[in-house]
Amino acid sequence: MQWSFRKAIQDTWSRGNSKLKLQNFYTGFGIHFCCDAFGRSLYMFTYEYLKRSMSERQHVDVDSNSASPANLSIPQRMICAASAGMTCWAFIYPADVIRSRLYS
């Protein structure tokens, strides 16, 4: 059986209550939005925290004005981003698995 976009739209439209046909297209949006919003906010918080702490550790001996996250190199920023991503997915993955199983 070959997948068809038109068939998928027709199946989604015809499923469920006849008065709430448009609502079928948004099934699962609430839990997806909550997981995504929490994940993104956790990622950004962790990324900024790691950038600032790495910058402060790098400039302990130097004047406090130079301890800016803007002074970090690209590899240091990549380490912060990778660490923030792993932290985010460590918290989000269980909820994402439950969400995927509910709506598959």
C-alpha positions as a Markdown table, in Angstrom:
| # | Residue | x | y | z |
|---|---|---|---|---|
| 1 | Met | 0.0 | 0.0 | 0.0 |
| 2 | Gln | 1.4 | 3.3 | -1.0 |
| 3 | Trp | 1.0 | 6.4 | 1.2 |
| 4 | Ser | -1.1 | 9.1 | -0.3 |
| 5 | Phe | -1.5 | 12.7 | 1.0 |
| 6 | Arg | -5.0 | 13.0 | -0.3 |
| 7 | Lys | -6.0 | 9.7 | 1.3 |
| 8 | Ala | -4.5 | 10.8 | 4.6 |
| 9 | Ile | -6.4 | 14.1 | 4.6 |
| 10 | Gln | -9.7 | 12.3 | 3.7 |
| 11 | Asp | -9.2 | 9.7 | 6.5 |
| 12 | Thr | -8.4 | 12.5 | 9.0 |
| 13 | Trp | -11.4 | 14.5 | 7.9 |
| 14 | Ser | -13.8 | 11.6 | 8.1 |
| 15 | Arg | -12.6 | 10.2 | 11.4 |
| 16 | Gly | -14.6 | 11.0 | 14.6 |
| 17 | Asn | -17.6 | 13.2 | 15.2 |
| 18 | Ser | -19.1 | 14.8 | 12.1 |
| 19 | Lys | -19.4 | 18.2 | 13.8 |
| 20 | Leu | -15.8 | 18.3 | 14.9 |
| 21 | Lys | -14.0 | 17.4 | 11.6 |
| 22 | Leu | -11.5 | 20.2 | 11.7 |
| 23 | Gln | -10.6 | 19.4 | 15.3 |
| 24 | Asn | -9.2 | 16.0 | 14.0 |
| 25 | Phe | -6.3 | 17.9 | 12.4 |
| 26 | Tyr | -5.2 | 19.3 | 15.7 |
| 27 | Thr | -5.3 | 16.1 | 17.8 |
| 28 | Gly | -2.2 | 16.0 | 20.0 |
| 29 | Phe | -1.3 | 19.7 | 19.5 |
| 30 | Gly | -1.7 | 20.5 | 23.3 |
| 31 | Ile | 0.8 | 18.0 | 24.6 |
| 32 | His | 3.1 | 18.6 | 21.7 |
| 33 | Phe | 3.1 | 22.4 | 22.4 |
| 34 | Cys | 3.7 | 21.8 | 26.1 |
| 35 | Cys | 6.6 | 19.4 | 25.5 |
| 36 | Asp | 8.1 | 21.8 | 22.9 |
| 37 | Ala | 7.7 | 24.9 | 25.0 |
| 38 | Phe | 9.2 | 23.3 | 28.1 |
| 39 | Gly | 12.0 | 21.8 | 26.0 |
| 40 | Arg | 12.9 | 25.0 | 24.2 |
| 41 | Ser | 12.9 | 27.0 | 27.4 |
| 42 | Leu | 15.0 | 24.5 | 29.2 |
| 43 | Tyr | 17.5 | 24.4 | 26.3 |
| 44 | Met | 17.8 | 28.2 | 26.2 |
| 45 | Phe | 18.2 | 28.5 | 29.9 |
| 46 | Thr | 20.9 | 25.8 | 30.0 |
| 47 | Tyr | 22.7 | 27.3 | 27.0 |
| 48 | Glu | 22.8 | 30.8 | 28.5 |
| 49 | Tyr | 23.9 | 29.4 | 31.9 |
| 50 | Leu | 26.7 | 27.4 | 30.4 |
| 51 | Lys | 27.9 | 30.3 | 28.2 |
| 52 | Arg | 28.0 | 32.6 | 31.2 |
| 53 | Ser | 29.6 | 30.2 | 33.6 |
| 54 | Met | 32.3 | 29.2 | 30.9 |
| 55 | Ser | 33.0 | 32.9 | 30.3 |
| 56 | Glu | 33.3 | 33.6 | 34.0 |
| 57 | Arg | 35.7 | 30.7 | 34.5 |
| 58 | Gln | 37.8 | 31.7 | 31.5 |
| 59 | His | 38.2 | 35.3 | 32.9 |
| 60 | Val | 38.8 | 34.7 | 36.6 |
| 61 | Asp | 42.1 | 36.6 | 36.7 |
| 62 | Val | 41.1 | 39.3 | 34.2 |
| 63 | Asp | 39.0 | 42.4 | 34.7 |
| 64 | Ser | 35.3 | 41.6 | 35.2 |
| 65 | Asn | 34.3 | 43.7 | 32.2 |
| 66 | Ser | 35.9 | 41.2 | 29.8 |
| 67 | Ala | 33.9 | 38.3 | 31.3 |
| 68 | Ser | 31.3 | 38.5 | 28.6 |
| 69 | Pro | 29.7 | 35.5 | 26.8 |
| 70 | Ala | 30.5 | 37.4 | 23.5 |
| 71 | Asn | 34.2 | 36.6 | 24.1 |
| 72 | Leu | 33.7 | 32.8 | 23.7 |
| 73 | Ser | 35.1 | 31.0 | 20.7 |
| 74 | Ile | 33.0 | 29.0 | 18.3 |
| 75 | Pro | 34.1 | 25.6 | 19.7 |
| 76 | Gln | 33.2 | 26.8 | 23.2 |
| 77 | Arg | 29.8 | 27.9 | 22.0 |
| 78 | Met | 29.3 | 24.5 | 20.3 |
| 79 | Ile | 30.1 | 22.7 | 23.5 |
| 80 | Cys | 27.6 | 24.8 | 25.4 |
| 81 | Ala | 25.0 | 24.1 | 22.7 |
| 82 | Ala | 25.6 | 20.4 | 22.6 |
| 83 | Ser | 25.5 | 20.2 | 26.4 |
| 84 | Ala | 22.2 | 22.2 | 26.5 |
| 85 | Gly | 20.7 | 19.9 | 23.8 |
| 86 | Met | 21.6 | 16.8 | 25.7 |
| 87 | Thr | 20.2 | 18.2 | 28.9 |
| 88 | Cys | 17.0 | 19.2 | 27.2 |
| 89 | Trp | 16.5 | 15.8 | 25.6 |
| 90 | Ala | 17.2 | 14.0 | 28.9 |
| 91 | Phe | 14.2 | 15.7 | 30.4 |
| 92 | Ile | 11.9 | 15.8 | 27.3 |
| 93 | Tyr | 12.5 | 12.3 | 25.9 |
| 94 | Pro | 10.2 | 10.4 | 28.3 |
| 95 | Ala | 7.3 | 12.8 | 27.6 |
| 96 | Asp | 8.0 | 12.7 | 23.9 |
| 97 | Val | 7.9 | 8.8 | 23.9 |
| 98 | Ile | 4.5 | 8.9 | 25.7 |
| 99 | Arg | 3.2 | 11.5 | 23.3 |
| 100 | Ser | 4.3 | 9.5 | 20.2 |
| 101 | Arg | 2.7 | 6.3 | 21.5 |
| 102 | Leu | -0.5 | 8.1 | 22.3 |
| 103 | Tyr | -0.9 | 9.5 | 18.8 |
| 104 | Ser | 0.6 | 6.8 | 16.6 |
